[in-house]
Amino acid sequence: MENNSDLMPNLVAEIRQLLLEARQSVLKQVNTLMVQTYFEIGKRIVEQEQQGNQQAGYGTYLLETLSVELSKEFGKGFSKRNLELIRKFYLCYRIAKSPISQSISWTHYLHLMRISDENERAFYEIETIAGNWSVRELSRNINSALYTRLALSKDKQKVRELASKGQLIEQPADAIKDPYILEFLDLPEHYTYSETELEQALIDKLEHFLLELGKGFTFVGRQVRFTFDEEHFRVDLVFYNRLLRCFVLIDLKIGKLKHQDLGQMQMYVNYYDRFEKTEDENPTIGIVLCKDKKDTLVEITLPKNNNQIFASRYLTIIPSKEELKALVERKE
């Protein structure tokens, strides 16, 4: 007969899992109810303001009075500032492109409401739900202008799709950003570092780098070696994209891109296509990640129908949207 003491750890683990799942379910239900209630409160505030819109300062008076009365009974959470946010929540989402989500917390919505452009706000909401982004991840993607970086490289139809469907990964170019924002490395803009140090910093912050790479990426290895004709070669970073079903090779360059860098990546990609990928996998993608590049050099070096080799810049600080737009649109 099995010792009862041997069964106890399993029983404790099972019950613990049940309790954690129940707790998460309760928290989700409470959050959903709270968000829906805030929407209704905001609606009533706006409707009351509209009834008294002929009175100067009526809106301020209404919020101040509500704050005092609600705080008496319900305590913290109903300051005038919070009521202003609840009012703004209703105004933002009464004509939103998507209904209020049960998967997004009030704190998520506080970040989303800071975005004035409805298409941009809808994109981040879709991606938050699809990627199960934490508040930190949402904030980081907003601050690094993910939507702007994707939108600037797309035509009007594709930009509309961002707002209605989020980021779609259907072909290699869909998975590529230019530039990549690596502010999480905490490397000063004009700091001198080697490619090895840059690689190590990315490995140390791999979770952050995967978030910046985007959907479907999994890490395979660093300094991955392959050999032919008795010569050894190493790919800085190797990933696999589950959505595109292909290897993604990344070579790091701390200076300006040279045509030799693209030639080297072409060789890496050719090797992986011929000796590593299986018949049911798609062609390998290669990304040369560099500090600076000339787009004309890239266009002339690579074939016209290229859809495997890409050169992207990286930034170690988050630029303003104006700086980012100028960077993306710059042709040299």
MINUTOR-796305 format. One line per 3 residues: their letters; for each residue y, x, z of C-alpha. Coordinates in Angstrom, 1 decimal, always signed. Example, Ala and Ser with C-alpha at 12.3 -4.5 7.8 and 13.67 -1.06 7.14 Angstrom:
2
as> -4.5,+12.3,+7.8; -1.1,+13.7,+7.1
//
This chain:
332
men> +0.0,+0.0,+0.0; +3.4,+1.3,-1.0; +5.6,+2.4,+1.9
nsd> +8.4,-0.2,+2.5; +10.9,+2.7,+3.0; +10.2,+3.7,-0.7
lmp> +11.2,+0.3,-1.9; +14.5,+0.1,+0.0; +16.6,+2.4,-2.2
nlv> +15.7,+0.3,-5.3; +16.5,-2.9,-3.5; +19.8,-1.6,-2.3
aei> +20.7,-0.4,-5.8; +19.8,-3.8,-7.4; +21.8,-5.8,-4.8
rql> +24.7,-3.4,-5.1; +24.7,-3.9,-8.9; +24.7,-7.7,-8.5
lle> +27.6,-7.6,-6.1; +29.6,-5.3,-8.3; +29.1,-7.5,-11.3
arq> +30.0,-10.6,-9.3; +33.2,-8.8,-8.1; +34.2,-7.9,-11.6
svl> +33.5,-11.5,-12.8; +35.7,-12.9,-9.9; +38.5,-10.4,-10.7
kqv> +38.4,-11.3,-14.4; +38.6,-15.1,-13.5; +41.4,-14.5,-11.1
ntl> +43.3,-12.4,-13.6; +42.8,-15.0,-16.4; +44.0,-17.8,-14.1
mvq> +47.0,-15.7,-12.9; +48.1,-14.9,-16.5; +47.8,-18.5,-17.6
tyf> +49.7,-19.7,-14.5; +52.5,-17.2,-15.2; +52.7,-18.5,-18.7
eig> +53.1,-22.1,-17.4; +55.7,-21.0,-14.8; +57.7,-19.2,-17.5
kri> +57.5,-22.3,-19.7; +59.0,-24.5,-16.9; +61.7,-22.0,-16.2
veq> +62.8,-21.9,-19.8; +62.6,-25.7,-20.1; +64.8,-26.1,-17.0
eqq> +67.3,-23.5,-18.2; +67.6,-25.4,-21.5; +68.4,-28.6,-19.6
gnq> +71.2,-26.8,-17.7; +72.4,-24.6,-20.5; +75.9,-26.0,-20.4
qag> +76.5,-24.5,-17.0; +77.8,-20.9,-16.9; +75.4,-18.7,-15.0
ygt> +72.8,-21.4,-14.5; +69.9,-19.2,-15.5; +70.8,-16.6,-12.8
yll> +71.3,-19.3,-10.2; +67.9,-20.9,-11.1; +66.0,-17.6,-10.8
etl> +67.6,-16.6,-7.6; +66.9,-20.0,-6.0; +63.3,-20.0,-7.2
sve> +62.8,-16.6,-5.8; +64.0,-17.6,-2.4; +61.9,-20.8,-2.2
lsk> +58.7,-19.4,-3.7; +58.9,-16.2,-1.6; +59.0,-18.3,+1.6
efg> +55.6,-19.9,+0.8; +53.9,-17.4,-1.4; +55.3,-14.1,-0.2
kgf> +55.7,-11.1,-2.5; +55.5,-11.3,-6.2; +58.3,-13.8,-6.9
skr> +61.4,-11.6,-6.8; +64.1,-12.4,-9.2; +63.0,-9.4,-11.4
nle> +59.4,-10.7,-11.5; +60.5,-14.1,-12.4; +62.5,-12.6,-15.2
lir> +59.3,-10.9,-16.5; +57.4,-14.2,-16.2; +60.1,-15.9,-18.2
kfy> +60.0,-13.1,-20.8; +56.2,-13.5,-21.0; +56.5,-17.1,-22.0
lcy> +59.2,-16.3,-24.5; +57.1,-13.5,-26.1; +53.9,-15.5,-26.3
ria> +54.9,-19.1,-27.0; +54.8,-18.2,-30.8; +52.5,-15.2,-30.6
ksp> +50.2,-14.4,-33.5; +47.2,-14.5,-31.1; +46.5,-16.7,-28.0
isq> +46.8,-15.3,-24.5; +43.7,-13.2,-24.0; +41.3,-13.5,-21.1
sis> +40.5,-9.7,-21.5; +44.0,-8.4,-20.8; +45.5,-8.1,-17.3
wth> +49.0,-8.9,-16.3; +49.8,-5.2,-16.1; +48.6,-4.8,-19.7
ylh> +51.0,-7.6,-20.7; +53.9,-6.0,-18.9; +53.5,-3.0,-21.2
lmr> +53.0,-5.2,-24.3; +56.1,-7.1,-23.6; +58.2,-4.0,-23.9
isd> +57.4,-4.0,-27.7; +60.0,-6.0,-29.6; +58.2,-6.0,-33.0
ene> +55.7,-8.9,-33.0; +53.4,-7.1,-35.5; +53.3,-4.0,-33.5
raf> +52.7,-5.9,-30.3; +49.9,-7.9,-31.9; +48.2,-4.6,-33.1
yei> +48.2,-3.1,-29.6; +46.8,-6.3,-28.1; +43.9,-6.4,-30.7
eti> +43.1,-2.8,-30.1; +43.3,-3.2,-26.3; +40.7,-6.0,-26.4
agn> +38.5,-4.3,-29.0; +38.5,-0.9,-27.3; +38.6,-2.2,-23.8
wsv> +41.6,+0.0,-23.1; +42.7,+0.6,-19.6; +46.4,+0.3,-18.8
rel> +46.7,+4.1,-19.0; +45.1,+4.2,-22.4; +47.3,+1.4,-23.7
srn> +50.4,+3.1,-22.3; +49.4,+6.4,-23.9; +48.8,+4.9,-27.3
ins> +52.1,+3.0,-27.2; +54.0,+6.2,-26.1; +52.4,+8.3,-28.8
aly> +53.4,+5.7,-31.5; +49.8,+5.0,-32.7; +50.9,+1.9,-34.6
trl> +53.8,+3.8,-36.3; +51.6,+6.7,-37.3; +49.1,+4.3,-38.9
als> +51.7,+2.0,-40.5; +53.7,+4.8,-42.1; +50.7,+5.8,-44.2
kdk> +49.8,+2.3,-45.4; +51.2,-0.2,-48.0; +52.6,-3.5,-46.9
qkv> +49.3,-5.3,-47.2; +47.6,-2.8,-45.0; +50.4,-2.9,-42.4
rel> +49.9,-6.7,-42.2; +46.2,-6.1,-41.6; +47.1,-3.9,-38.6
ask> +48.8,-6.9,-37.0; +46.0,-9.3,-37.8; +42.9,-7.2,-37.6
gql> +43.8,-4.0,-35.8; +42.7,-0.6,-37.2; +39.9,-1.0,-39.8
ieq> +37.7,+2.1,-40.4; +36.2,+1.5,-43.8; +36.7,+4.8,-45.6
pad> +37.4,+8.4,-44.5; +41.2,+8.2,-44.9; +41.2,+5.3,-42.4
aik> +40.1,+7.6,-39.6; +42.7,+10.3,-40.2; +46.0,+10.6,-38.5
dpy> +48.9,+12.8,-39.4; +50.2,+14.0,-37.1; +47.8,+14.0,-34.1
ile> +49.6,+13.9,-30.8; +48.2,+16.3,-28.2; +50.7,+16.0,-25.4
fld> +47.9,+15.6,-22.9; +47.2,+19.4,-23.2; +50.4,+20.1,-21.4
lpe> +51.2,+22.9,-23.8; +55.0,+23.6,-24.2; +56.3,+23.1,-27.8
hyt> +57.2,+26.8,-28.3; +54.4,+28.3,-26.1; +52.4,+31.1,-27.7
yse> +48.6,+30.5,-27.5; +45.6,+31.4,-29.6; +43.3,+29.2,-31.5
tel> +40.6,+29.9,-28.9; +42.9,+28.7,-26.1; +43.8,+25.6,-28.1
eqa> +40.1,+24.8,-28.6; +39.4,+25.3,-24.9; +42.2,+23.1,-23.9
lid> +40.9,+20.3,-26.2; +37.4,+20.7,-24.7; +38.8,+20.6,-21.2
kle> +40.6,+17.3,-22.1; +37.8,+16.0,-24.4; +38.1,+12.4,-23.1
hfl> +41.8,+12.4,-24.0; +41.1,+14.0,-27.4; +38.4,+11.4,-28.3
lel> +41.0,+8.7,-27.5; +43.5,+10.3,-29.8; +40.8,+10.8,-32.6
gkg> +40.2,+7.0,-32.5; +37.4,+4.6,-33.1; +33.8,+5.7,-33.4
ftf> +34.0,+9.4,-32.6; +31.3,+11.1,-30.5; +31.3,+14.8,-29.7
vgr> +28.6,+17.0,-31.1; +29.5,+20.6,-30.3; +32.0,+23.5,-30.4
qvr> +31.7,+26.8,-32.3; +28.6,+25.3,-34.0; +27.0,+28.1,-35.9
ftf> +25.2,+28.0,-39.3; +23.9,+30.9,-41.4; +23.2,+31.6,-45.0
dee> +22.9,+34.8,-47.0; +22.6,+36.6,-43.7; +26.2,+35.7,-42.8
hfr> +27.1,+33.6,-39.7; +29.8,+30.9,-39.7; +31.2,+28.8,-36.9
vdl> +32.8,+25.4,-37.0; +35.4,+25.0,-34.2; +34.6,+21.4,-33.3
vfy> +32.0,+19.1,-34.7; +32.1,+15.3,-34.1; +30.2,+12.3,-35.5
nrl> +31.8,+9.0,-36.4; +29.5,+6.1,-35.9; +31.5,+3.7,-38.0
lrc> +31.7,+5.9,-41.0; +28.2,+7.3,-40.3; +29.1,+10.9,-41.1
fvl> +29.8,+14.3,-39.5; +33.5,+15.2,-38.9; +34.3,+18.9,-38.8
idl> +37.6,+20.1,-37.3; +39.0,+23.6,-37.8; +42.0,+24.6,-35.7
kig> +44.9,+26.6,-37.0; +47.9,+27.5,-34.8; +50.2,+28.4,-37.6
klk> +51.1,+27.1,-41.1; +48.3,+25.9,-43.3; +47.1,+28.3,-46.0
hqd> +45.1,+27.5,-49.1; +42.3,+29.7,-47.8; +42.0,+27.4,-44.8
lgq> +41.2,+24.5,-47.1; +38.7,+26.6,-49.0; +36.9,+27.5,-45.8
mqm> +36.7,+23.9,-44.8; +35.4,+22.9,-48.2; +32.6,+25.4,-47.7
yvn> +31.8,+24.0,-44.2; +31.7,+20.5,-45.6; +29.5,+21.5,-48.5
yyd> +27.0,+23.2,-46.1; +26.8,+20.1,-43.9; +26.4,+17.8,-46.9
rfe> +23.5,+19.9,-48.3; +21.7,+20.9,-45.1; +22.7,+18.8,-42.2
kte> +23.3,+15.2,-43.2; +20.4,+12.9,-43.9; +20.0,+10.8,-47.1
den> +21.2,+7.6,-45.4; +24.4,+9.2,-44.0; +27.7,+9.4,-45.7
pti> +29.5,+12.6,-47.0; +30.9,+14.9,-44.3; +34.6,+14.8,-43.5
giv> +36.6,+18.0,-42.8; +40.0,+18.1,-41.0; +42.1,+21.3,-40.8
lck> +44.3,+20.7,-37.8; +47.4,+22.9,-38.1; +50.8,+23.3,-36.6
dkk> +52.6,+23.0,-39.9; +51.7,+22.4,-43.6; +53.2,+21.9,-47.0
dtl> +51.9,+18.7,-48.6; +52.3,+20.1,-52.1; +50.0,+23.0,-51.2
vei> +47.4,+20.5,-50.0; +47.6,+18.3,-53.1; +47.3,+21.2,-55.5
tlp> +44.5,+22.9,-53.6; +42.3,+19.9,-53.3; +40.9,+17.8,-56.2
knn> +42.7,+14.6,-57.1; +39.8,+12.4,-56.1; +39.4,+14.2,-52.8
nqi> +38.2,+11.9,-49.9; +36.5,+14.5,-47.7; +39.0,+17.3,-46.9
fas> +42.1,+16.5,-44.9; +44.9,+18.6,-43.4; +46.8,+17.1,-40.5
ryl> +49.6,+18.4,-38.2; +49.4,+18.4,-34.5; +52.2,+18.0,-32.0
tii> +52.1,+19.0,-28.3; +54.9,+16.7,-27.3; +55.5,+13.0,-28.1
psk> +58.3,+12.7,-30.6; +60.7,+9.8,-30.9; +59.9,+7.2,-33.5
eel> +62.7,+8.5,-35.7; +61.4,+12.0,-35.5; +57.9,+10.8,-36.2
kal> +59.0,+8.8,-39.2; +60.9,+11.9,-40.6; +57.8,+14.1,-40.0
ver> +55.4,+11.7,-41.8; +57.7,+11.1,-44.7; +58.6,+14.7,-45.2
ke> +57.3,+16.2,-48.4; +57.6,+20.0,-49.0
//
